[in-house]
Amino acid sequence: MSPQPQQPPFATALLAGGIAGTTVDLSLFPLDTLKTRLQSHAGFFPSGGFRGIYRGVGSAVVGSAPGAAFFFCTYEGVKGFLSRRRQQSGLLGGGSSSSSRVDADDPVHGEVPRAGGGGWEQPLEHMAAASLGEVAACAVRVPTEVVKQRAQAGLHGGSSAAALAAILARYPSVGPRGVWRELYRGWGITVMREVPFTVVQFPLWEALKGWGRRRKGVAGVEVGAGESALYGSVSGAVAAGITTPLDVLKTRVMLSKEKEKVFTVLKDILSNHGIRPFFAGIGPRVMWISAGGAVFLGSYQWAVNALQGNAI
């Protein structure tokens, strides 16, 4: 059986993730701003319309590289751990005499499964790895997202520094715990949005890459950056459309003047406006994340291939 592509080591995932995160956030920031304003409770034009579409870019620059690096280090680490554990279980169970026999049950990484083989094991591993990766990334992403979206919506003069200063200025009245809660406002709904998103996007991306490797028929060779970008665009668009209602809830929670529970915001939208607001900004969101998936996963694959000496 043909060997799988080499698993990226920790340092490679760290650097490649940082490059990918910075590249995608800076290149597609204007579309993210328009999406945020469409979802704002104040409305599109009161929130700034088409003016100042780079408001909040400072917080995005600060948070993009460490957030993406956290994600990919966790994702690749958990994925590798689960894969090794599965292969060891297969060997101990007597179902295979070598690791290549286990790889034969791998429809995602380039081999066609035998009848009755464990075809769902790898996608489930990718779902678990992506979920844990998102939880790790949200430790960095949520505070920067809170600051960024307030600047994008025109609050505090559209300045990331002013938005952060306004949160920190509450320290004398609310103490460190209050400041912490304000910075992590929307943590729950962000995780609720990001985990379903990655559970759709990353197994689909990995499956498409596996199909690309099978199509080439070359042993142990990873797909190129361009091909990875195409698969990232498709998987990102599908995941973005499915999770738009969760994204709307997250934006409303983060932009509310006072801390509100997700259920309260959900009930308010349903009772006053119905279902339609849950799909506000779906066009820009799908377009942005489809393009973002191409840039993010294409640049990540480029960096990994370059660092590991593979064909770029």
Buried (B, 14 or more C-beta within 10 A) or exposed (E): BBEBBEBBBEEBBBBBBBBBBBBBBBBBBBBBBBBBBBBBBEEBEEBBEEEBBBBBBBBBBBBBBBBBBBBBBBBBBBBBEBBEEBBEEBBEEEEBEEBBBBBBBBBBBBBEBEEEBBBEBBBBBBBBBBBBBBBBBBEBBBBBBBBBBBBBBBBBEBBBEBBBEBBEEEEEEEEEEBBEEBBBBBBBBBBBBBBBBBBBBBBBBBBBBBBBBBEEEEEEBBBBBEBBBBBBBBBBBBBBBBBBBBBBBBBBBBBBEEEBEBEEBBEBBEEEEEEEBBBBBBBBBBBBBBBBBBBBBBBBBBBBBBBBEBEE
